[in-house]
Amino acid sequence: MKILLVEDEVAAARRIQKQVSQIVKGAEIIDVLDSIESTVRWFNNHQQPELVFMDIHLADGNCFEIFKQTNIECPVIFTTAYDEYAIRAFEVNAIAYLMKPIKEDELIAAMQKYEKLKAGFSSFGYQQLVESMNTGKAGFQKRLLLKIGQTIRAIEIADVAYFYTQDKIVSIITNENKKYPSDYTLDQLEKILNPKMFFRINRQFILNIKSIREMHVISKSRVKINLFPHTEHETAVSSERVANFKKWLTEESP
């Protein structure tokens, strides 16, 4: 079986390759790609593989852009650390949606499903999937799935006051001043949050517009923000972000 792997995290790519080689008899990973651009170019210049493992969030954007730019007729198993797309993916013709890190039993189940369904892939519904992902408010994520010990908790993004990072650990503070650990980096959060609702004011903070209580000019190029719930951390808008921050404040509310 010729399998294409689209994954921008080196460690994750190696893990998937190892799992596939152990579980799928005769599997051959014919290439490993890490971006929308390289994947579109690959499909434009190669025959379709028998199966694709594809991470949803790639280095240069959301993988569903790939389906807008090139024709993919083979089945795809989507992989990601995010939960928002799961239900939508299963509502259309996706083979499987696997959460990272991928568990062996889930990969086996996905491959068994592939074997049962591969004969009917002549008209795979990726366009429907792309359209599904773009529904709602530009398809931005509505909730976060958090792993806390042995439990999984869903947090409504509308209930988040702000995200901040300290010592490489990202925390979520809700409007009720509850604190949760986050599996997402601030860079990852910027890609999935509604930009009309959230803004990254500096390297440490992403805040909800509704969390702003007061703003104070502390220099010609800096603005300090008092947040609710209160935080002891520095909450000044970095000088290079001030212009965009002021523009953001005057945009239409989400």
N, C-alpha and C positions, 0 to 999 in steps of 0.2 A: 504494500500500500504506500503510495507516494503522498506524503503529508507536508504541507507548507506551514511554517510557524511564524506568526506575526506577534512579536513581543519586544518591548523596548527595555525591559529589565533583564540584565545579563543573568543574574542568579535565577530568576523565574524561568527564563528560557532553558537554562541548563537542567533545571528540575523537571520541566515538562518533557524535555527530550529523554531524560533518564526514565521517567515514568512510562512514556509511550513505548520506548524500546523494550521495557520489561513486560508490558501488558499486551501490546498489539503485535502478534506474530507477523513477521515479514515487513514491519513498518520501516519506512525510509524517510527521514527528514531531509527533504531535497533542498531546503533553503531556510534561513532565519532572517527575517526582516524586522526593522525597528521603527518604521514611520509610515505615514500615509503616502508620502511621495515615493518612497522606494517600493511600496506594495503596488501602487497604481502602475508604476513603470514595469514591475515584474509581470503583472497580469497582461499588460499590453505586449509583452515580448515572449511569453511562454504559454505552453498548453496548460489547461486547467489541471490542478492536482486533484487527487481523489477526495481529499479532506483538508480543511484549514483549521488550525487553532489560532484564534485571533483575540488579542487583548483589546478591550474597548477604548481605554485611554492610552494613546500613544504619545511619543515625544513631541509631535507637531499637531496634536489635536485629537478629536473624537474619530474613532475608526469608521463610523458610518459615512464619513466623507468619502471613503474609498469607493463605496457602492454608488455614489453619485458621479464618480469620475471614470469608472471602468466597469466592465461587465464580469460579474462573478456568478458562475452557474453551478459550482460545486457546493456541497454542504459545508457549513461552518459551525464549529463549537466555540462559543464566546467565553472568554475568561476575563476576570476583573476582580478588583478588591472592592468594587462598589455594588450596592444592592439595588439601586433605583431602576435599573433596566431589566431586572429579572422577569417580572410579571409580563412586561411588554414583549420581551423576547419569546416567551413561551406562548403568548397569544397568537403569534405568527408562526412561520415555519422554521424556527430555529431548532437545531438538533438538540442542543443543550446549552446551559448557562452555568459555568462552574466558577465558584468563588475561590479566590486565592487565600491561602495556599491550597492547591487542589488535593483532595483526599483520594486515595487509591480506589476506594469503593465507588466514589462518585464518577471517577474517570472510567472505570469498568462499566458502570451503568450507562454512561454516555456512549461508549463504543458499542454496547449491545443495542442501544436505540438506533445508532447509525446503521448497524448491520440489518436491522429490521426495515428501516425506512429508505435505504439508499437507492432502491429500485425506482422510487417515485420522485426523484430529484430533478426531473426534466424542466420543471417550472418553479424553481425555488423562489419564495416570496420575499426577497431582500428589500425590494422597493417598498413593500408594505411595512417592513420593519423600520426602514429609514424614516418613513412618514410617521410611524408610531412614535419614534424617538423625538420627533420634532413637534409633538402635540403639546398643549398647555402653554405655559409661559416660556416659550422658546426651548422647551424640553429641559429646563433646569431642574436639578434634583429637589425633591420635596422633603425628603427625610434622610437621615444617616443611620446606618446599621452599625452599632457598636458592640464589640465583644468585651464584656466585663467579667473576668474570671471565666466561669463555665456557662455564663448566661449571655444572651444576645438581647440588646435593647434598641428599639427604634426611637430616634429623637426627631421630632418635627423641626425642620430648619426654620420655620417661621417663629418657633419658640426660642431660638438662639439669640442672645444679646450680642455676644462676640466670641471670637476664637483668639487665643494667644499662645505663643510658644515661649518656653523657658527651658534652658538646658536641653534643647533638642526634643522636648516633649510638648505636644500640642494639647491644650485643654479647651473644653467647651464650657461656656458659662451661659446658662439659660436666663430667661427673663425673671424667673423665680429664684435666681442666684444659686442654682444647683450646678455643681461642677462635675464634668465627666472627662475621662481620658479619650483622646481621639486617635484613630489609626491613620488619619489623613495628615499630610503635611499642609502647610499654608499654601504652597504652590499648587498642590492637588485641589485644595478647596477652592482656589480662585477659578479653576476650570469648571466647577460644577455648581457654584452658587450664582443666584440671579444677581447680575451686576447692578441692577436698579435698587436692590435691597441691601447688598453688602459691598463694602469698600475696604481695600487693604491700605491702611493709613501709613504703615511703616513695615519694617521687616518682622515685627513681632505681633502685630494686631490686624485682624479683619473684623470689622464691626458692622452690626445691623444699624441702618439709619434710625430706627426707632429707639436705639439705646443711647442716642446722644441727648444729654441733659443740657449742657452749656458748652459754649466755645469761646476761647479767649485768644486774642492775637498776642503772641509773645515776641515776635519780631516781624520784619517785613516779609519774611519767607516761611514763617512757621505759625501753626495754629495748634493750641492745646485743647483737648476735648475732655470734658467731665462726663463719664459714662454712668449709666444705671443698668445693672448693679455697679456699685463703686469698685474700683480696683486701685491697688497701690502701685501698679506698674506705670511706667511712662507711657502716656497716650497722646503724644504730640504727632501731628502729621509731618512726615519728612518733607524737607524743602522741595524735593523734586516731584512730590505728589500733590502739593498744595493746589496748583492750578486745576488739575483734574478733580481734586476733592471738591473744590468750590463749584465746578461745573456739575459734578454728581449731585450735590445738594439741591440744585435747581431743576434737575430732571424730573420727569413725570414719575410719580410714585408707582411701585409695583402693584 
